[in-house]
Amino acid sequence: MSPREVLGQAARLASSGLLLQVLFRLITFVLNAFILRFLSKEIVGIVNVRLTLLYSTTIFLAREAFRRACLSGSTQRDWSQTLNLLWLTVPLGVFWSVFLGWAWLQLLAVPDPDVIPHYGTGVVLFGFSAVVELLGEPFWVLAQAHMFVKLKVIAESLSVILKSILTAFLVVCLPHWGLYIFSLAQLFYTAVLVLCYVIYFTKLLGSPESAKQQVLPVSRMTDLLPTITRSRAFVNWEEAKLTWSFFKQSFLKQILTEGERYVMTFLNVLNFGDQGVYDIVNNLGSLVARLIFQPIEESFYIFFAKVLEREKDATLQKQEDVAVAAAVLESLLKLALLTGLTISVFGFAYSQLALDIYGGTMLSSGSGPVLLRAYCLYVLLLAINGVTECFTFAAMSKEEVDRYNFTMLGLSSSFLLLSYLLTHWCGSVGFILANCFNMGIRITQSLCFIHRYYRKSPHKPLAGLFLSPVLLGAFALSGGITAVSE
């Protein structure tokens, strides 16, 4: 497949993902705004910080490295070995679920059962839901590798909407169930998500005349299950080694991604109510990042990983591929910068209004508006980092990935320390400031790699980060006008 064909598929994946996610997230946004009217800040803090952290940590540690390793390179491979490797995420998920569940029950402070009942059941069900989701991992990777454009977005969005509907129904009709409501809704979400993939592939593989079925490396559902043969190894050991390298990196990246939740959970710097407000503002502020930047990052990581070869310098690869990758990277950087600046300028002025509409006085009073204003700056850094890291991780060699892990280790340590100090100094906004600092360091690391990668070539993709003075002036004028209008 030529690089331009891969680019076309990646663009369709990102654009269709963006449009569908905007539609589905809008529905979910309205449902969540409705649900907030029936909840206390404390239960929001427990569910959205502590229990969701258990689930996301289990999922991330069990599958992130496998995803990155198995999506690297061409689709022309021994897929039976790749699928065998992916099925290892399930026992790994069981291990992390049990270990982390024990830590959440035995090492962390248990909330008052009169205020937040059924905490133990919530821990068990959130951990179990993570294992259920891992059952769909081979299907997800196969779909992503062959760029099945709409499957991922529809499956995830449908699952989120049904979860929100179930949560809203139970919150209104059975409010005394407490954490049972959110635990059952989470388990329902993962079950629907996996079923969407299973049903899709069952129907696809049952239709031999389908064009998509003909490009797949499997012909029946049993081919997706683990297979043991004496003629070859159970897994591709090169993929396994790359997975281990990514695992060490993903462990550190998880601390950077969810670092504030770890500090909140293990160091108790905020009470459950303040944790709830912070998490709501965090989710609201990152909505654009999830809607726009995440589909772009995921789709174009696949594009860069397919077009570029990891172990070769830019001058030793096909120059057509290098030129296309550079042009795409420059365009993505400009798009990320313009989008981030727009959100920062308008979001800073209208943060209080947005919070009042979304959650009422529970959010618009107190620290909520200050948090959202700080998050608008963070979104700008998120936008740039998503693009630079998706290229960097796709182009790095195994040795470079290993070296980058040491940088991530230092960042993780500094982030935890900085979060702890800043929250004591300026409250919950300290988490966002610490995130901004670390995101700036990560962007710098990626920019240095990109500069070195294209240093000996005529292409300058980092030019996408330079805007004209007229455009910068327009942003400054818009910022002043919106600040006065507020």
N, C-alpha and C positions, 0 to 999 in steps of 0.2 A: 504494500500500500504506500503510495507516494506521500510525502509530507503535507502536500496541500489537501489531499483527501483526508488525512488524519486531522488536519486543522479544521476542515469543514465539519467533520463529525464532532470534534471537541466544541466547536462554536454552536452547533445545533444542540448538543447536550447542555451547554451552559445556558443558552437562550431559552430553550423549552423548560429547563429546570427553573430558570428565573421566573418565567411567566406563570407556570403552574404553582410555584412556591408562593408567589405574591397572592394568588387567588386563595390557596388553601390557608396560608398564614393569616390572611385577613379574616377568614372565618374563625380561625382559632383565636385570633386577637380579640374579637368580639366576645367569644365564649369565655375566655379567661378574664376579661374585664367584668363580665357578669358574675363569675364565680368569686372574684375578689370581694364582692359586696357581702358575702356570706361567711367569710373566713376571718380569723384573728391573725395578727402579725406573727404570733408565736407558732401557730401550726404551719404557716407559710414558711417560716424559718426552718422548722424541722424537716418538712417535706422537700423544699427546694434547695436546701443547703446540705443537711446531714444525710438524708436518705438518697437524694439524687447523687451526692458525692460517692456514696457506696456503689451505686449502680454504674456511674460513669467511670469510676476507677477500675472496677472489675472489667468492664467492656474494653476500656482503653488498653489496659495491661495485657489482656488476652488476645486482642485482635489487631491493634494498630500496626505493629511491626509486620505481621503477616500480610496485611493489606498492601503496605508499601513495597514489600519484597516481591509479592506475587503479581503486582501490577507493573513492575519494571520490565523493560525490554519488550520483545516482540510477543505476539500471541502464538507464534509458531514454536511450540514447546511440547514436552510430554505432559499433557494436562492431568493424566492420572496421578503423577507424582505431585503436581501442584495441588490438586484436590486433596490428596493424602495429607499434605502439609497443612492445608487450611482446616481440615477436620481436627487437627491437634489443638485448635482454639477451644474446643468444647471441654476436654479434660483440664486444660489450663484455666478456663473460666470457672470450672467447678472448684479448683484449688483456690483461686483468688476469692471466689464468693464465700467459701467456708472460712478462710483465713480472715478476710476483712469483716465478715459478719461477726466472727468471734471478737475481733477488736472493737467493733461498734457496740457490742453488748457488754463486754467485760472491762474495757479500758476507758470508755467515754462516759461522761455523766449522763445518767438516764433522766429524761424530763419527768416532771410531776405527772403521774397518771391521772390525776383529777383534772389537769389542764389539757394534757395531750395523751389520751388513752391509746392502748394497743401498740406501743412503741416496738416491743419485741417482735410482734407479728409483722410489722412494717419492715423491719430489718430483714427478716427471713424472706418475705415475698419480693422485696426489691432485689435481693441477691439472686433469688431463683429466676426472676424476670431477665436478668443479665445472661444467665445460662441459656434460657429459652431463645433469646435473640441470637446467640452465637450459633445456634443450629442452622440459621440461614446464611452463614458466612460464605460457604462455597458458592451458593447461588448468587450472592451479591457480587463477589469478585468476578465470576464468570460473566455476569451481565455488564459490569463496568469495563472489563477488558475488551468486550465486543461492542461497547458503546450502544447498548440498548437505551435509547434516549429517554423515554418517558417512564420506564418501569420503576426506577429508583424513586423518582419524584412522586409518582402517583402512590406507590406503596407506602412511603414514609408520610406523605401528607394525609392520605386516607386514614392511616393508623392514628396520627395525631388528632385529627378531627373527631374520630370515633371515641378516642380516649377523653377528649374534652367534653363531648356530649354525655358520656357516661358519668364523668366527674360532676358535671353540672346537675344531672338528674339525681345522683346520690346525695350531693350536698344539700339540695333543696328538700328532697323527700326523706332522707335518713341522716340528718346532721349529727346524730349521736354516735354514729359509727366511727367518727374520728379518723384515725390513720387507716382503718380498713378501706375507706373510700379510695384513697390515693394509691394504696397498695394493689387493690384489685384493678384499678384503672391502669396502673403501670404494667401489670401482668397481661391485661387485655391488649394493651398497645403492642407489646412484643409478640404476642401470639398472632395478632392480625398481621403484623409486619412480615413475619416468617411465612404465614399462610399465603400472603400475596405472591411471594417469590415462588413458593412450591406450586401453587395453582398455575402461575404463568408458565413455568418451565414444563409442567405436566401437559398443558395444552399445546405448548410450542413443540415439544418433542413427539407429541402424538399426531402432528401434522407434517409428514415428510415433504409435502410440496411447498412448505413455507420457505421463503428465501432466507429468513433468519436461521431456520433450523439447519440449512445446508452449510452455513459458515461455522456452526458450533463444532467443537471437538468431541462432543458426546452425542449419542444417537438415542439413548433411552435414560430414564430416570436412575436406573441402577448404576449407570456409569458415573453418576455423581457421588456415589458412596465410596468409602475407603476400599481399596483393593490391594491385595498382597500377591506378588508374583515372585518366583525364584529367579527370573531372568534379569531383573533389575532391582535397584535399591527402592526402598519404600518411599523415599523422598529424594528430590534433587538436592544434593548437598551444597551446591553453590547457592541455591535459593535459601537453604537453611542457614548458611553462614551469613548471608545478607540479612535474613530475618533477625538473627542474633544481634547484628550491628544496629539494626533499626530498633530492636527491643531496648537496648541500652539507651538509645537516644529518646525513644518514646517514653520511657520511665521518667527521664528528666523533663521532657516536654510536658508531660502530664502535670508535674509540679508547677511549671510555669503557667500552664493553661488554667488549672484549678487551684493555684497556690493560695488565693485569698480564702477559699473554702476550707482548705487544710488548716490555715492559721485560725480561722473562726472555730473550726471543729475541735482542734486539739489544744489550742491555747486559750480558748474562751475569752477573747478580747472584746466580743460583743455579745449581748444577750440575745435570746431567740427572736424577740421582737425586732431589734435592730438588724439582725441577720435577715429577717423576712423582708424588711423595707429595702435593704441593700440588694437582695437578690431580685426583687421585682424591678427595681431601677436598672440593674445589670441586664436583665432579660430584655427590658424595653429598649435600653440603649444599644444592645447587640442585635436587635431585630434586623436592622439594615445589613449588618455584617453577615447574618445567617441567610438573609434573602438574596443578597447580591454577591457578596465576596466569597462565601463558601462554595456555591455552585461553580463560580469561575475558577477558584483555586483547585477544586477536585477535578474539574474537566480538563483544565490546562496542565495540571500535573501529569495526567495521562498523555496529553499531547507531547509535552517536553520529553517524557520518559520514552516514548516511542520514536521520536524524531532524533534524539541525541543518544550517543553511546557513552556509557559511564566511564569507561576506562581510557578514553581517548581525549587528547587536547582538541580544542576547536579547530586548529590548523590541520589536524590529521583526519578530520571527518569530511563528509560530502559538503562542499561549500553551499550548495543549494539548501541543504537541511539547516546548516548553521545560519544562513541568511534569513530563512523563514522564521526560525526560532527567535532571532534577534528582533525582527520586525514585530512579531507577535508580542514579545516581552516589552518592547518600547510602547506599543499601543496599550497594553494592559496596565503598565505603570502610569501612563497619562490618565487613563480611565479611573484608576484607583485614586490618584491624587485629586482629580476634579470632583469625584464623588465625595471623598472624605472632606474636602474643603467646604463643599456645599452643605453637608450635614453639620459641620462644625459651626459655620456662620449662622445658619438659621436655627439649629438646635439649641445653641447657647441662649438665644433670646427667648425662645418659646418653651423652655423646659417646664416651667411651673404650670403653664396652660395645658401642656400635654399630659402631665401627671394628674392634674385635676380632672381632666376628661376621662383618663384611663382608670384611676382608682379612687377618686374622690379625695377628701381631706386627709385620709390616712397616708396618702403619698405626697400631696401637694404642700402639706405643712411639714415643718421640721427639716430634716436633712435631705429629703428627697430631691428638691430642685438643685441644690448644690452638687449632689451626686451625679445627676443627669448632665449638668453643664460640664463637669469634669470628664464624664464619659464621652461627650461629643469630641473632645480632643483625642481621647483614646481611640475612637472609631477611625479617625484619620490615620493613626499609626497602624491600626489593625488592617486597614485597606492596603497600605503599602507593604506591610510585612507578609500578608497572604500571598501577594504576587511574587515578591522576591524569594520567599521560601519555597514556593511551589516549583520555581525554576531551579533553585539551589539544590533541593533534595532530589530532583530528577536528574541533575547533571553530575552530582558528586560521585566520585569513585568510592568503593568500600572503605579504602584507607582514609579518605577525606571525611567520610561519615564518622568513622571511629575518632578522628581527631576533633571533629566538631562536638562529639560527645563530651569532651573535657571542657569545652567552652560552656556547654549547656549545664554541666555540673556546677561551674562557678556561678552562672546566672541563677540557677535554682537556689543555691545557698544565699546569694546576695538578695534575691527576691524575698525569701522567707524572713531574713533579718530586717530588710527594709520595710516590709509590710508590718511586722511587729512594732518597729519603732514609729512609723508614720501613723499607725492607728492610735497609738498612745498620745501622739502629738496633735493630730487633727481629726480623730474619729474615723468613721467608715470611709470617708473620702481618701484616706491614706492608702487603702487598697488600690484605688484607681491610679493614684500617683505612682505607686510602686510598679504597677503594671505598665504605665507609660515609660518609666525608666528602663525596665527590662525589654519592652518592645523596641525601644530606641536602640539598645545594644544589639538585639537580634537583627534589626534592619541593617545596622552598620556591618555586622558580620556577613550578611547576605550580599550587600552591595560590594564589599571587598572581594568576595568570591566571584561575582559577576564581572567586576572590573578585570580581575586576573584572567578569567575565562576568555574574555574577548580582547585582551590587551594586544595580542599579535594579529588580530583580524581588523578589517576596515570598518566593522560594524560597531556602533555605539548605542546600545539599547538604553543605557542610563540617561540618554537625552530626554526620555519621556518624563523625567522628574523636573525638568526646567520649564517654567511657564513664562509667558510674555508679561512685561510690566503692565500692559493694559489690562490683562486678565486679573492680575494680582490686585490692581487698583479697583477693579469692579467688585472683587470679593471684599476688599476693605470698605468700600462705600456701602455695600449691602449690609455688612456687619454693623456699621454705624446707624443706618436707617432702621434696621430691625431692633437694635438696642433702644433707640428712641421710641419706636412704636410700642414696645412692650410697656 
